[in-house]
Amino acid sequence: MATLKTIAKAVGVSSTTVSRVLNSDQTLSISEQKRRAIIEAAAAMNYAPPRVRNSGGRNALKRIALVHFLRPEHELIDPYYVSVRLGIESRCQTLKMETVRVYADTMPEPALLENAAGVIAIGSFEPDYVDWLQRYGRQLVFADSIPPGEEFDAVASDLAVAMRKLLTALGTKGYRRIGFAGWIGQSETDPYGEVRCRTYASWMAEHGGFDPALCATEQSPDHNSEALGYRMAERLMAQSPRPDAIITCNDNVAIGVYRYLQEKSIAIPGDVAVASFNDIPTAPFLNPPLTTVRLPAEQIGEVAVDLLLERLAGRTLVKQITLASQIVWRGSV
């Protein structure tokens, strides 16, 4: 079995240098060529750290890198993405697999990916970052987004289907002047570019009721925040006539909409209904309780791990999986 010493001898460096590279020591000064040679030698020799060798058998510990599209402070205020990550980490813990978190607000050291058996990318990423993940990750699976094309394994809910389902249900209940509150990406120029917004605009146009003034979006770094919802509600409720319902892109934004409406003494749902996406834990405890589309966050995380395990076991055919959503009706409609 390969050891640090045998890898060091093969590459022509010290055992300490090998250890620091394989443990992603970012303070180590070493050429890219030498660093890559160490990683490739370790992989070719099937090197496993002592904690892995000691665990023995088929359940030997493997390292999985979790790359998150949100910055740490933004993830912590969005229970949906916390749930996706917890689904991954819980599944990995059951399978005795180690996880290391990487946040995409900066371009991390490639060794963090190269030292992992595979990478699970949480959320949506710009094309150049996807290329970077593909370049350095051994196996790559996306959780909560499905990149264009059929190149990568991925699991997510189909937000277009979920939005159409919600709009159809609201239409059946008699709502006609339905507004939307959401965001667009930092590099987007299309105000309807985000999938829920794009689907909203299309559905409303098909049913003869699309009014651009009722589609409130902006480029926003705080796209999962209450502050965005407050600003969007202010824009929507300034229209004449007002919307009779507002759909928000997620529950955090809906909380901001609630705050604005309640400050202005606008009754929910008497004056305007509110519906949203994600079904975070606080949704049932708002006043009134929030109607929302439940997306299976933890199950998305669990399936992502299963897809990665299949890849590690030798599967070559790409799998892209969509999990069903469910409307949870509460007092806000």
C-alpha positions as semicolon CSV with decimal commas, in nm:
position;residue;x (nm);y (nm);z (nm)
1;M;0,000;0,000;0,000
2;A;0,130;0,344;-0,096
3;T;0,263;0,569;0,181
4;L;0,375;0,931;0,194
5;K;0,732;0,807;0,168
6;T;0,674;0,604;-0,150
7;I;0,492;0,896;-0,315
8;A;0,770;1,134;-0,209
9;K;1,036;0,902;-0,357
10;A;0,845;0,871;-0,686
11;V;0,805;1,246;-0,727
12;G;1,137;1,355;-0,576
13;V;1,014;1,562;-0,284
14;S;0,997;1,523;0,093
15;S;0,727;1,328;0,275
16;T;0,629;1,651;0,451
17;T;0,568;1,822;0,118
18;V;0,351;1,530;0,003
19;S;0,150;1,546;0,324
20;R;0,095;1,921;0,294
21;V;-0,019;1,896;-0,068
22;L;-0,259;1,608;0,000
23;N;-0,404;1,798;0,294
24;S;-0,464;2,109;0,080
25;D;-0,219;2,328;0,271
26;Q;-0,262;2,660;0,088
27;T;0,043;2,814;0,260
28;L;0,281;2,572;0,087
29;S;0,500;2,729;-0,182
30;I;0,530;2,472;-0,462
31;S;0,509;2,481;-0,840
32;E;0,183;2,382;-1,010
33;Q;0,369;2,110;-1,201
34;K;0,512;1,952;-0,884
35;R;0,184;1,979;-0,696
36;R;-0,003;1,807;-0,978
37;A;0,266;1,537;-0,997
38;I;0,213;1,458;-0,628
39;I;-0,164;1,435;-0,665
40;E;-0,140;1,219;-0,977
41;A;0,115;0,987;-0,814
42;A;-0,108;0,947;-0,507
43;A;-0,405;0,863;-0,729
44;A;-0,205;0,617;-0,942
45;M;-0,079;0,439;-0,631
46;N;-0,429;0,434;-0,471
47;Y;-0,295;0,619;-0,171
48;A;-0,531;0,632;0,129
49;P;-0,469;0,832;0,451
50;P;-0,415;0,631;0,771
51;R;-0,769;0,701;0,896
52;V;-0,901;0,547;0,575
53;R;-0,672;0,242;0,587
54;N;-0,768;0,182;0,950
55;S;-1,139;0,186;0,870
56;G;-1,082;-0,102;0,625
57;G;-1,324;-0,287;0,398
58;R;-1,571;-0,152;0,147
59;N;-1,683;0,128;0,379
60;A;-1,345;0,304;0,368
61;L;-1,381;0,678;0,412
62;K;-1,383;0,889;0,094
63;R;-1,367;1,266;0,071
64;I;-1,639;1,456;-0,116
65;A;-1,603;1,827;-0,190
66;L;-1,922;2,034;-0,156
67;V;-1,897;2,350;-0,365
68;H;-2,167;2,602;-0,273
69;F;-2,272;2,889;-0,502
70;L;-2,373;3,107;-0,206
71;R;-2,134;3,281;0,028
72;P;-2,139;3,134;0,382
73;E;-2,336;3,424;0,531
74;H;-2,600;3,400;0,257
75;E;-2,636;3,025;0,291
76;L;-2,694;3,055;0,665
77;I;-2,996;3,283;0,618
78;D;-3,152;3,058;0,353
79;P;-3,292;2,745;0,522
80;Y;-3,362;2,583;0,185
81;Y;-2,995;2,563;0,088
82;V;-2,898;2,464;0,440
83;S;-3,139;2,171;0,398
84;V;-2,983;2,071;0,064
85;R;-2,638;2,069;0,224
86;L;-2,759;1,880;0,531
87;G;-2,914;1,618;0,303
88;I;-2,576;1,566;0,140
89;E;-2,383;1,562;0,467
90;S;-2,629;1,330;0,640
91;R;-2,613;1,081;0,352
92;C;-2,234;1,099;0,349
93;Q;-2,217;1,046;0,724
94;T;-2,433;0,732;0,692
95;L;-2,198;0,603;0,422
96;K;-1,885;0,697;0,624
97;M;-1,778;0,953;0,367
98;E;-1,596;1,271;0,463
99;T;-1,713;1,610;0,328
100;V;-1,523;1,934;0,286
101;R;-1,706;2,261;0,213
102;V;-1,591;2,502;-0,055
103;Y;-1,770;2,832;-0,119
104;A;-1,770;2,977;-0,468
105;D;-1,733;3,342;-0,365
106;T;-1,361;3,296;-0,438
107;M;-1,174;3,058;-0,667
108;P;-1,041;2,798;-0,421
109;E;-0,718;2,600;-0,445
110;P;-0,762;2,327;-0,712
111;A;-0,617;2,070;-0,471
112;L;-0,936;2,091;-0,265
113;L;-1,116;1,930;-0,558
114;E;-0,834;1,710;-0,683
115;N;-0,792;1,550;-0,341
116;A;-1,161;1,454;-0,335
117;A;-1,316;1,144;-0,487
118;G;-1,585;1,367;-0,637
119;V;-1,754;1,706;-0,627
120;I;-2,115;1,800;-0,556
121;A;-2,192;2,153;-0,674
122;I;-2,486;2,310;-0,488
123;G;-2,689;2,574;-0,674
124;S;-2,637;2,752;-1,005
125;F;-2,297;2,850;-1,141
126;E;-2,170;3,072;-1,421
127;P;-2,031;2,881;-1,725
128;D;-1,668;2,970;-1,649
129;Y;-1,701;2,831;-1,296
130;V;-1,860;2,512;-1,432
131;D;-1,560;2,476;-1,662
132;W;-1,330;2,519;-1,363
133;L;-1,517;2,256;-1,162
134;Q;-1,498;2,015;-1,454
135;R;-1,127;2,078;-1,501
136;Y;-1,028;1,993;-1,143
137;G;-1,307;1,764;-1,015
138;R;-1,273;1,392;-1,077
139;Q;-1,648;1,333;-1,081
140;L;-1,900;1,618;-1,083
141;V;-2,267;1,620;-0,981
142;F;-2,497;1,924;-0,957
143;A;-2,754;1,954;-0,678
144;D;-3,049;2,194;-0,716
145;S;-2,963;2,291;-1,073
146;I;-2,939;2,115;-1,408
147;P;-2,685;2,284;-1,638
148;P;-2,778;2,326;-2,005
149;G;-2,716;2,022;-2,222
150;E;-2,668;1,666;-2,111
151;E;-2,308;1,673;-1,998
152;F;-2,337;1,647;-1,620
153;D;-2,518;1,435;-1,363
154;A;-2,768;1,655;-1,180
155;V;-3,074;1,650;-0,955
156;A;-3,324;1,931;-0,898
157;S;-3,691;2,019;-0,889
158;D;-3,835;2,143;-1,218
159;L;-3,913;2,502;-1,123
160;A;-4,091;2,570;-1,453
161;V;-4,334;2,284;-1,389
162;A;-4,378;2,397;-1,029
163;M;-4,451;2,756;-1,132
164;R;-4,708;2,652;-1,392
165;K;-4,874;2,428;-1,135
166;L;-4,896;2,715;-0,886
167;L;-5,025;2,967;-1,141
168;T;-5,288;2,725;-1,269
169;A;-5,407;2,660;-0,915
170;L;-5,428;3,032;-0,835
171;G;-5,617;3,091;-1,158
172;T;-5,863;2,819;-1,062
173;K;-5,918;2,999;-0,731
174;G;-6,015;3,316;-0,918
175;Y;-5,694;3,522;-0,907
176;R;-5,633;3,712;-1,230
177;R;-5,400;4,005;-1,163
178;I;-5,104;3,808;-1,031
179;G;-4,771;3,979;-0,962
180;F;-4,423;3,833;-0,931
181;A;-4,134;3,934;-0,703
182;G;-3,788;3,797;-0,780
183;W;-3,436;3,860;-0,900
184;I;-3,205;3,816;-1,196
185;G;-2,841;3,704;-1,186
186;Q;-2,556;3,952;-1,158
187;S;-2,454;3,888;-1,520
188;E;-2,811;3,872;-1,657
189;T;-2,954;4,141;-1,883
190;D;-3,293;3,978;-1,941
191;P;-3,533;4,097;-1,667
192;Y;-3,725;3,770;-1,710
193;G;-3,417;3,546;-1,724
194;E;-3,465;3,350;-1,401
195;V;-3,664;3,030;-1,462
196;R;-3,955;3,108;-1,229
197;C;-3,988;3,459;-1,368
198;R;-3,957;3,341;-1,729
199;T;-4,228;3,081;-1,672
200;Y;-4,450;3,333;-1,495
201;A;-4,424;3,577;-1,787
202;S;-4,497;3,302;-2,040
203;W;-4,796;3,161;-1,849
204;M;-4,950;3,502;-1,788
205;A;-4,909;3,593;-2,158
206;E;-5,074;3,265;-2,262
207;H;-5,371;3,351;-2,040
208;G;-5,398;3,710;-2,158
209;G;-5,287;3,872;-1,835
210;F;-4,915;3,959;-1,858
211;D;-4,840;4,311;-1,738
212;P;-4,466;4,399;-1,721
213;A;-4,540;4,639;-1,436
214;L;-4,644;4,341;-1,223
215;C;-4,317;4,154;-1,280
216;A;-4,075;4,306;-1,027
217;T;-3,714;4,187;-1,053
218;E;-3,369;4,335;-1,003
219;Q;-3,005;4,232;-1,004
220;S;-2,948;4,173;-0,638
221;P;-2,663;4,020;-0,437
222;D;-2,913;3,965;-0,154
223;H;-3,149;3,765;-0,375
224;N;-3,258;3,539;-0,091
225;S;-3,327;3,820;0,155
226;E;-3,628;3,984;0,315
227;A;-3,497;4,325;0,202
228;L;-3,549;4,229;-0,162
229;G;-3,906;4,119;-0,089
230;Y;-3,980;4,448;0,085
231;R;-3,855;4,650;-0,214
232;M;-4,044;4,438;-0,465
233;A;-4,370;4,461;-0,267
234;E;-4,339;4,838;-0,261
235;R;-4,307;4,843;-0,641
236;L;-4,594;4,602;-0,701
237;M;-4,840;4,767;-0,464
238;A;-4,774;5,108;-0,625
239;Q;-4,947;4,985;-0,942
240;S;-5,304;5,075;-1,022
241;P;-5,496;4,857;-1,004
242;R;-5,299;4,658;-0,749
243;P;-5,228;4,287;-0,793
244;D;-5,472;4,050;-0,628
245;A;-5,195;3,797;-0,564
246;I;-4,813;3,804;-0,543
247;I;-4,587;3,507;-0,612
248;T;-4,236;3,537;-0,471
249;C;-3,933;3,343;-0,587
250;N;-3,868;3,202;-0,240
251;D;-3,997;3,215;0,117
252;N;-3,731;3,457;0,245
253;V;-3,847;3,710;-0,014
254;A;-4,209;3,639;0,088
255;I;-4,125;3,737;0,446
256;G;-4,012;4,078;0,318
257;V;-4,337;4,109;0,121
258;Y;-4,531;4,029;0,440
259;R;-4,343;4,297;0,631
260;Y;-4,425;4,566;0,374
261;L;-4,792;4,468;0,346
262;Q;-4,838;4,456;0,722
263;E;-4,666;4,793;0,770
264;K;-4,912;4,943;0,519
265;S;-5,212;4,764;0,675
266;I;-5,277;4,568;0,355
267;A;-5,458;4,248;0,453
268;I;-5,328;3,904;0,355
269;P;-5,518;3,740;0,186
270;G;-5,815;3,980;0,203
271;D;-5,649;4,251;-0,010
272;V;-5,373;4,047;-0,173
273;A;-5,278;3,679;-0,158
274;V;-4,914;3,569;-0,124
275;A;-4,760;3,240;-0,242
276;S;-4,400;3,132;-0,265
277;F;-4,145;2,852;-0,307
278;N;-3,937;2,624;-0,079
279;D;-4,152;2,573;0,235
280;I;-3,884;2,671;0,486
281;P;-3,950;2,585;0,854
282;T;-4,083;2,932;0,939
283;A;-4,347;2,931;0,662
284;P;-4,625;2,770;0,873
285;F;-4,563;3,019;1,157
286;L;-4,605;3,343;0,964
287;N;-4,925;3,541;1,017
288;P;-5,111;3,420;0,818
289;P;-4,928;3,093;0,747
290;L;-4,763;3,106;0,405
291;T;-4,884;2,909;0,103
292;T;-4,572;2,776;-0,068
293;V;-4,446;2,516;-0,312
294;R;-4,256;2,253;-0,116
295;L;-3,929;2,161;-0,289
296;P;-3,762;1,842;-0,157
297;A;-3,437;2,005;-0,046
298;E;-3,293;1,725;0,168
299;Q;-3,389;1,459;-0,085
300;I;-3,212;1,658;-0,358
301;G;-2,897;1,640;-0,146
302;E;-2,936;1,269;-0,082
303;V;-2,992;1,185;-0,449
304;A;-2,685;1,390;-0,545
305;V;-2,472;1,169;-0,323
306;D;-2,626;0,856;-0,475
307;L;-2,552;0,983;-0,826
308;L;-2,191;1,047;-0,730
309;L;-2,157;0,699;-0,581
310;E;-2,287;0,548;-0,905
311;R;-2,024;0,743;-1,096
312;L;-1,751;0,623;-0,863
313;A;-1,875;0,268;-0,917
314;G;-1,827;0,302;-1,291
315;R;-2,149;0,436;-1,442
316;T;-2,077;0,638;-1,759
317;L;-2,426;0,731;-1,881
318;V;-2,531;1,081;-1,769
319;K;-2,833;1,096;-1,536
320;Q;-3,038;1,410;-1,480
321;I;-3,318;1,367;-1,227
322;T;-3,610;1,594;-1,140
323;L;-3,796;1,547;-0,811
324;A;-4,162;1,644;-0,779
325;S;-4,282;1,954;-0,593
326;Q;-4,600;1,996;-0,389
327;I;-4,818;2,301;-0,321
328;V;-4,880;2,343;0,051
329;W;-5,197;2,551;0,092
330;R;-5,211;2,778;0,397
331;G;-5,386;3,095;0,506
332;S;-5,207;3,344;0,279
333;V;-5,427;3,243;-0,016
